[in-house]
Amino acid sequence: MFSKYKKSGSAKPTKGSTNVTNIADAKAAAPAAVTEAQASGSLRRPVPERKVEVKSRDKDRKRKERLGEIKQELHRALLETLNLAALEHASENELRNEITTISGEILEERGIVLNREDRQALNKELYDEVTGLGPLETLLRDESVNDILVNGPAQVFVERDGKLELSNVTFKDEKHLLRIIDKIVSAVGRRVDESNPYVDARLQDGSRFNAMVPPVAVDGSLVSIRKFKKDKLGIDDLVDFGAFSEEMAAYLQAAVSTRLNIIVSGGTGSGKTTTLNALSSFIADDERILTIEDTAELQLQQIHVGRMESRPPNVEGKGEVSPRDCLKNALRMRPDRIIVGETRGEEVIDMLQAMNTGHDGSMTTIHANSARDGVSRLENMIAMAGIEMPLKAMRSQISSAVNLIVQVSRLQDGSRRMTSITEITGMEGEVISMQELFKYQRVGLTPDNKIIGHFTATGVRSHFSERFRMWGFNLPTSIYEPTRMESA
């Protein structure tokens, strides 16, 4: 027993303080299958298999409910017994051993007997409750899970390979879920309750966390976690995964290296940040880069990077630092390039002005379904900023600031593709002129509903070909020929 982790003077729990009985007694043996010899002369019919399955499911449910009750009781006892101040200096093995020992003593005191498998599972869950995020820890450690979506205590969905599926993870009740939410937000100095029913935060590993609690969340607290990818995907990785073709990668390398201003457009979960990360790998190490994000997710590999993260107001409604505040300050910090994680509001004005005033090669992402929709979204954001500007002047500002729109999409089978690369070439009257160079062409579906398609050029030569040549990127004209590039 590691006595230093116990609170001084903590009383042992009294025997008989729980009504939970021996788990061995609670297990009922499944009905034995009736053999043909027994059935032939018996007046009783064999038990149908579906009834056996129902009984088995009921037994598993009761077992989980009982283990949940024991875990909840042990968790309360551990909080009363453990010296939480000493835990900060304890190693993982010491803490696991201490929890195992204390839980064993408590179970023995209360006359609860568990088999080895249940005891190990219980100790693991107790460790996660004390040090981590309870039931969510298993999903956070699972590298195949991209998103965790909680719809109340009894329903936790995960996204794997672009598809949502219901997990077997649940919370004891709404109080249990609220306790985990409060543990997350309090660690970053936030608060969530009835007066402030929603919160946006970042976990210690960089994952993006959002929660909304009752009464706004009607059927129980809603939680979404976008997991932080520790391994950054490069251009070669995305090409291998079929996100885009080698010809498209060669063009994008020339576009980033020659400091074109680029917007990555797409829907939620389409891979905008991943694409932005990959494009940033083409930036030279001798350039000063400043990044501005709501939640720091970009993983730039250059040596001269300054990272900024906006901040919401505190409980008193003060202390807010908006993306626009960060962007204004960034312009005074001698950046070569500015990368905004996502442009969604009035900061679009400062972003466009930065692109137009010597900060070539800047990049950002926006929510839009196509390149043309992306331009309209920029116009809407300028209007939301409260700046009265003639439509022609607004579009002229956009056309001179933005050179390239990269469209990414999450398709119906869960795959993510770069579906279009479009250049903005200027103005024709009051309309912004655009030309699409590359696109993803869908041709059908496989029997298992996987999309069949390929990348192709449109036959239009880049408007910036001369710029590429002057910077030393002599792209062959063959990459613009409308031929099938790669099947996906």
C-alpha positions in Angstrom: 0.0 0.0 0.0 1.4 3.4 -1.0 0.3 5.2 2.2 1.5 8.6 0.9 -1.4 8.7 -1.5 -4.0 8.3 1.2 -5.6 11.2 3.0 -4.5 11.3 6.6 -7.2 10.2 9.0 -9.5 8.9 6.3 -11.9 6.4 7.7 -12.4 3.0 6.2 -15.8 2.3 4.7 -18.1 0.3 7.0 -19.0 -3.2 6.2 -22.5 -3.8 4.9 -23.0 -0.3 3.5 -24.2 -1.6 0.2 -27.0 -3.9 -1.0 -24.9 -5.3 -3.9 -24.7 -9.1 -3.6 -22.0 -11.5 -4.8 -21.6 -11.3 -8.5 -21.1 -15.1 -8.7 -24.5 -15.6 -7.2 -26.0 -13.2 -9.7 -24.9 -15.2 -12.7 -27.5 -17.6 -13.9 -26.4 -20.5 -16.1 -27.8 -20.4 -19.6 -30.4 -23.2 -20.3 -28.7 -26.3 -21.6 -29.5 -27.3 -25.1 -32.0 -30.2 -25.3 -30.6 -33.1 -27.2 -32.7 -35.0 -29.8 -32.9 -38.0 -27.5 -34.3 -35.9 -24.6 -36.7 -34.0 -26.8 -38.2 -37.1 -28.5 -39.9 -38.4 -25.3 -40.4 -35.2 -23.4 -43.6 -33.3 -23.0 -41.6 -30.0 -22.9 -40.6 -28.1 -26.0 -36.9 -27.0 -26.4 -36.2 -23.4 -25.3 -36.1 -21.3 -28.6 -32.6 -19.8 -29.3 -34.0 -16.3 -29.5 -35.2 -16.6 -25.8 -31.7 -17.7 -24.8 -30.3 -14.7 -26.7 -32.7 -12.4 -24.9 -31.9 -13.8 -21.5 -28.2 -13.5 -22.4 -28.6 -9.9 -23.3 -30.6 -9.2 -20.1 -27.9 -10.8 -18.1 -25.2 -8.7 -19.7 -27.2 -5.6 -19.2 -27.8 -6.4 -15.5 -24.1 -7.2 -15.1 -23.1 -3.8 -16.7 -25.6 -2.0 -14.5 -24.3 -3.7 -11.4 -20.6 -3.0 -12.4 -21.6 0.6 -13.0 -23.1 0.9 -9.5 -20.0 -0.6 -8.0 -17.8 1.7 -10.0 -19.7 4.8 -9.0 -19.5 3.8 -5.3 -15.8 2.9 -5.5 -15.1 6.2 -7.3 -16.7 8.2 -4.4 -14.7 6.1 -1.9 -11.4 6.7 -3.9 -12.0 10.4 -3.9 -12.4 10.3 -0.1 -9.4 8.0 0.4 -6.7 9.2 -2.2 -4.5 12.1 -1.4 -5.1 14.1 -4.6 -2.3 16.6 -3.9 0.3 13.7 -3.9 -1.1 12.3 -7.2 0.6 15.1 -9.1 4.0 13.6 -8.3 3.1 9.9 -8.6 4.0 7.8 -11.6 1.4 6.0 -13.7 2.4 2.6 -12.3 2.3 3.8 -8.7 -1.2 5.3 -9.2 -2.5 2.2 -10.9 -1.2 0.0 -8.1 -2.6 2.3 -5.5 -6.1 2.3 -7.1 -6.0 -1.4 -7.4 -5.0 -1.9 -3.8 -7.6 0.6 -2.4 -10.4 -0.8 -4.6 -9.5 -4.3 -3.4 -9.7 -3.2 0.2 -13.1 -1.5 -0.3 -14.6 -4.5 -2.2 -13.4 -6.8 0.6 -14.8 -4.5 3.3 -18.2 -4.5 1.6 -18.3 -8.2 0.8 -18.3 -7.7 -3.0 -16.7 -10.5 -4.9 -15.7 -10.0 -8.6 -14.1 -12.3 -11.0 -10.6 -11.4 -12.4 -11.9 -10.0 -15.7 -14.5 -7.7 -14.0 -12.0 -6.6 -11.4 -9.4 -5.6 -14.1 -12.0 -3.8 -16.1 -13.2 -2.0 -13.0 -9.7 -0.9 -12.0 -9.1 0.4 -15.5 -12.3 2.4 -15.5 -11.5 3.8 -12.1 -8.1 4.9 -13.2 -9.7 6.7 -16.2 -12.2 8.3 -13.9 -9.6 9.6 -11.5 -7.0 10.8 -14.0 -8.8 11.2 -17.3 -12.1 11.6 -18.9 -13.9 8.4 -17.8 -15.6 6.4 -20.5 -14.2 8.7 -23.2 -10.6 7.7 -22.5 -10.9 4.4 -24.4 -12.2 6.3 -27.5 -9.5 9.0 -27.2 -6.8 6.3 -27.2 -8.3 4.6 -30.2 -6.3 5.9 -33.2 -9.0 4.7 -35.7 -11.5 7.1 -34.2 -11.6 10.6 -35.8 -14.6 12.2 -34.1 -16.5 11.4 -30.8 -20.1 12.6 -30.7 -22.1 12.2 -27.5 -25.9 12.6 -27.6 -26.8 12.3 -23.9 -25.4 9.7 -21.5 -26.7 6.6 -23.2 -25.6 7.3 -26.8 -22.0 7.8 -28.0 -21.2 7.8 -31.7 -17.7 7.7 -33.3 -16.5 8.3 -36.8 -14.2 5.8 -38.4 -13.1 6.0 -42.0 -15.6 8.8 -42.6 -18.6 6.8 -41.4 -20.5 7.2 -38.1 -21.2 4.2 -35.9 -22.7 3.7 -32.5 -20.1 2.7 -29.9 -20.6 0.5 -26.8 -19.5 3.4 -24.5 -22.1 4.9 -22.2 -22.2 7.1 -19.1 -23.9 6.1 -15.9 -26.3 9.0 -16.1 -26.5 12.7 -17.0 -24.7 13.7 -13.8 -21.8 11.5 -14.7 -21.6 13.1 -18.2 -21.8 16.6 -16.7 -19.0 15.8 -14.3 -16.7 14.8 -17.2 -17.7 18.0 -19.1 -17.0 20.1 -16.0 -13.6 18.3 -15.6 -12.6 19.3 -19.1 -13.7 22.9 -19.1 -12.4 23.7 -15.6 -9.0 22.5 -16.7 -8.9 25.4 -19.2 -10.5 28.0 -17.0 -14.0 27.8 -18.6 -17.4 27.3 -17.0 -20.5 25.6 -18.3 -23.9 25.7 -16.5 -27.5 26.8 -17.1 -26.5 30.5 -17.4 -23.7 29.6 -19.8 -24.9 26.4 -21.5 -22.3 26.0 -24.2 -18.5 25.9 -24.3 -15.7 25.5 -26.8 -12.3 24.3 -25.5 -9.2 22.3 -26.4 -8.1 19.1 -24.7 -4.5 18.6 -23.4 -3.6 16.6 -26.5 -4.9 19.4 -28.8 -8.3 17.8 -29.7 -11.2 20.3 -30.3 -13.9 20.0 -27.7 -17.4 21.5 -27.8 -20.3 20.9 -25.4 -23.9 22.1 -24.9 -25.7 21.2 -21.7 -29.4 21.4 -20.6 -31.7 23.2 -20.8 -30.5 24.1 -24.3 -29.6 20.5 -25.0 -33.1 18.9 -24.6 -32.4 15.2 -24.3 -29.1 15.4 -22.4 -25.7 17.1 -22.8 -24.3 17.2 -26.4 -20.5 16.8 -26.8 -18.4 16.7 -29.9 -14.6 16.0 -29.9 -12.6 16.4 -33.1 -9.5 14.4 -32.3 -6.1 15.9 -32.8 -3.9 14.0 -35.3 -0.4 13.5 -33.8 1.0 12.3 -37.1 0.8 15.0 -39.7 -0.2 13.8 -43.2 2.1 15.2 -45.9 1.5 15.7 -49.6 2.9 12.2 -50.4 0.6 10.6 -47.8 -2.5 12.3 -49.3 -1.6 11.3 -52.8 -1.1 7.7 -51.7 -4.6 7.8 -50.0 -6.1 9.1 -53.2 -7.1 12.5 -51.9 -5.6 14.1 -55.1 -3.3 13.2 -57.9 0.5 13.7 -58.4 -0.2 16.3 -61.1 -2.4 18.3 -58.8 0.3 18.1 -56.1 2.9 19.4 -58.5 0.7 22.3 -59.4 0.0 23.1 -55.7 3.7 23.0 -54.9 4.3 25.7 -57.6 1.3 27.7 -56.4 2.5 27.8 -52.7 6.1 28.3 -53.5 5.4 31.2 -55.8 3.3 32.8 -53.0 -0.2 32.7 -54.5 -2.9 33.5 -52.0 -4.9 30.4 -51.4 -8.3 29.6 -49.9 -9.2 26.0 -48.9 -12.9 25.6 -49.2 -15.1 22.7 -48.0 -17.8 21.5 -45.6 -17.5 20.4 -42.0 -15.1 17.4 -41.7 -14.1 17.5 -45.3 -10.4 17.8 -44.5 -9.7 21.5 -44.8 -7.2 21.7 -42.0 -5.4 18.6 -43.2 -5.1 20.1 -46.6 -3.9 23.4 -45.2 -1.3 21.6 -43.2 -0.1 19.7 -46.3 0.1 22.8 -48.4 2.1 24.6 -45.7 4.9 22.0 -46.2 5.8 23.8 -49.4 6.7 27.0 -47.6 10.4 27.7 -47.3 12.1 27.6 -43.9 13.5 31.2 -44.3 10.0 32.7 -44.2 8.3 34.1 -41.1 4.8 32.5 -40.7 2.1 33.6 -38.3 -0.9 31.4 -37.6 -4.2 32.4 -36.2 -6.8 29.9 -35.0 -9.8 29.5 -32.7 -8.4 26.1 -31.7 -4.7 25.5 -32.4 -4.6 22.5 -34.8 -2.1 23.4 -37.5 1.2 21.5 -37.3 3.7 23.5 -39.3 7.2 22.1 -39.6 9.0 25.3 -40.5 11.4 26.7 -37.9 10.1 30.3 -37.8 6.4 30.0 -36.8 4.4 32.2 -34.5 1.2 30.7 -33.3 -1.8 32.6 -31.9 -5.1 31.4 -30.6 -8.2 33.5 -30.0 -10.0 33.5 -26.7 -13.6 33.8 -25.8 -14.8 36.2 -23.0 -14.6 35.0 -19.4 -17.4 34.6 -16.9 -17.8 38.3 -16.5 -18.0 38.8 -20.2 -14.5 40.4 -20.4 -11.1 39.4 -21.8 -12.2 38.3 -25.3 -9.5 38.2 -27.9 -11.2 37.7 -31.3 -9.5 36.4 -34.5 -9.7 39.9 -35.9 -7.7 41.2 -32.9 -5.1 38.6 -33.5 -5.0 39.3 -37.2 -4.6 43.1 -36.7 -1.8 42.5 -34.3 -0.1 40.0 -36.6 0.2 42.7 -39.3 2.5 44.6 -36.9 4.8 41.6 -36.4 6.6 41.5 -39.7 5.1 38.3 -41.2 6.0 36.9 -44.6 2.9 34.8 -44.6 -0.3 34.8 -42.5 -2.3 31.6 -42.1 -5.7 31.8 -40.6 -7.1 28.5 -39.5 -10.7 29.4 -40.5 -12.2 32.7 -41.7 -15.9 32.9 -40.6 -16.6 36.6 -39.7 -15.5 40.2 -39.8 -11.8 39.2 -39.8 -12.2 38.5 -43.5 -11.7 42.3 -44.1 -8.2 42.2 -42.5 -7.4 39.0 -44.2 -8.1 40.3 -47.7 -6.2 43.5 -46.9 -3.2 41.5 -45.8 -3.3 39.5 -49.0 -3.5 42.8 -50.9 -0.7 44.6 -49.1 2.5 42.7 -49.3 1.7 39.4 -47.5 1.6 37.2 -50.6 1.3 33.5 -50.0 -1.2 33.8 -47.2 -3.8 31.0 -46.7 -7.0 30.4 -44.9 -10.1 28.1 -45.0 -13.8 28.8 -45.3 -17.0 26.8 -45.3 -18.5 26.5 -48.8 -19.6 23.8 -51.2 -17.9 25.0 -54.3 -15.4 27.6 -55.5 -18.1 29.9 -56.7 -20.0 29.5 -53.4 -16.7 30.3 -51.7 -16.6 33.7 -53.4 -20.2 34.4 -52.4 -19.3 33.4 -48.8 -16.5 36.0 -48.8 -19.0 38.6 -50.0 -21.4 37.7 -47.2 -18.8 37.9 -44.6 -17.7 41.4 -45.8 -21.4 42.4 -45.5 -21.6 41.0 -42.0 -18.7 43.1 -40.9 -20.9 46.1 -41.3 -18.8 47.8 -44.0 -20.8 49.5 -46.7 -19.1 48.9 -50.0 -20.4 48.7 -53.6 -20.7 45.2 -54.9 -18.2 45.9 -57.7 -15.7 47.3 -55.3 -16.2 44.3 -53.0 -15.7 41.8 -55.8 -12.7 43.7 -57.1 -11.1 43.5 -53.6 -11.7 39.7 -53.6 -10.4 39.1 -57.1 -7.2 41.0 -56.5 -6.6 39.3 -53.1 -7.4 35.7 -53.8 -5.6 33.7 -56.5 -6.6 30.2 -55.9 -9.5 28.2 -54.4 -8.9 24.6 -53.5 -12.2 22.7 -52.9 -12.2 19.6 -50.7 -15.3 17.4 -50.0 -16.3 14.4 -48.0 -18.2 12.1 -50.3 -21.1 9.9 -49.5 -18.9 6.8 -48.9 -16.9 8.8 -46.3 -13.9 9.3 -48.5 -12.3 12.8 -48.7 -11.2 14.2 -52.1 -9.9 17.4 -53.5 -12.7 17.9 -55.9 -11.6 21.1 -57.6 -8.7 23.5 -58.1 -9.9 26.8 -59.4 -8.0 30.0 -60.2 -9.4 33.5 -59.9 -8.2 35.5 -62.9 -9.7 38.9 -62.4 -13.0 40.8 -63.2 -15.2 40.8 -66.2 -17.5 43.7 -65.7 -19.0 43.1 -62.3 -18.4 39.4 -62.2 -15.3 37.6 -60.8 -13.8 35.5 -63.6 -12.7 32.0 -62.6 -11.3 29.0 -64.4 -11.2 25.4 -63.1 -7.9 23.5 -63.8 -8.4 20.1 -62.1 -11.4 18.2 -60.8 -12.6 14.9 -59.5 -14.8 13.1 -61.9 -17.3 10.6 -60.4 -18.3 7.7 -62.7 -20.3 5.3 -60.5 -20.6 3.2 -57.4 -19.3 -0.3 -56.5 -21.7 -2.9 -55.1 -20.6 -2.0 -51.6 -21.4 1.7 -52.3 -17.9 2.9 -52.7 -17.5 5.8 -55.2 -15.7 5.1 -58.4 -14.0 8.1 -60.0 -10.8 9.7 -61.2 -8.9 13.0 -61.2 -8.6 14.9 -64.5 -7.5 18.2 -65.8 -9.9 20.4 -67.7 -7.6 21.3 -70.5 -7.3 24.9 -69.3 -3.7 26.2 -68.8 -2.8 28.0 -65.6 -3.2 31.8 -65.6 0.0 31.9 -63.5 2.1 29.8 -65.9 4.5 32.7 -66.6 4.8 33.4 -62.9 5.7 29.8 -62.2 8.4 29.9 -65.0 9.9 33.1 -63.6 10.2 31.5 -60.1 11.8 28.3 -61.6 8.8 26.0 -61.8 8.6 24.8 -65.4 5.5 22.7 -65.2 4.9 20.6 -68.4 1.9 21.5 -70.4 0.9 17.9 -70.3 -0.5 18.2 -66.7 -3.3 20.4 -68.0 -4.4 17.9 -70.6 -7.8 16.4 -69.9 -6.7 12.8 -69.4 -7.5 10.3 -66.7 -4.9 10.8 -64.0 -5.7 8.3 -61.3 -8.5 6.0 -60.4 -10.0 6.2 -56.9 
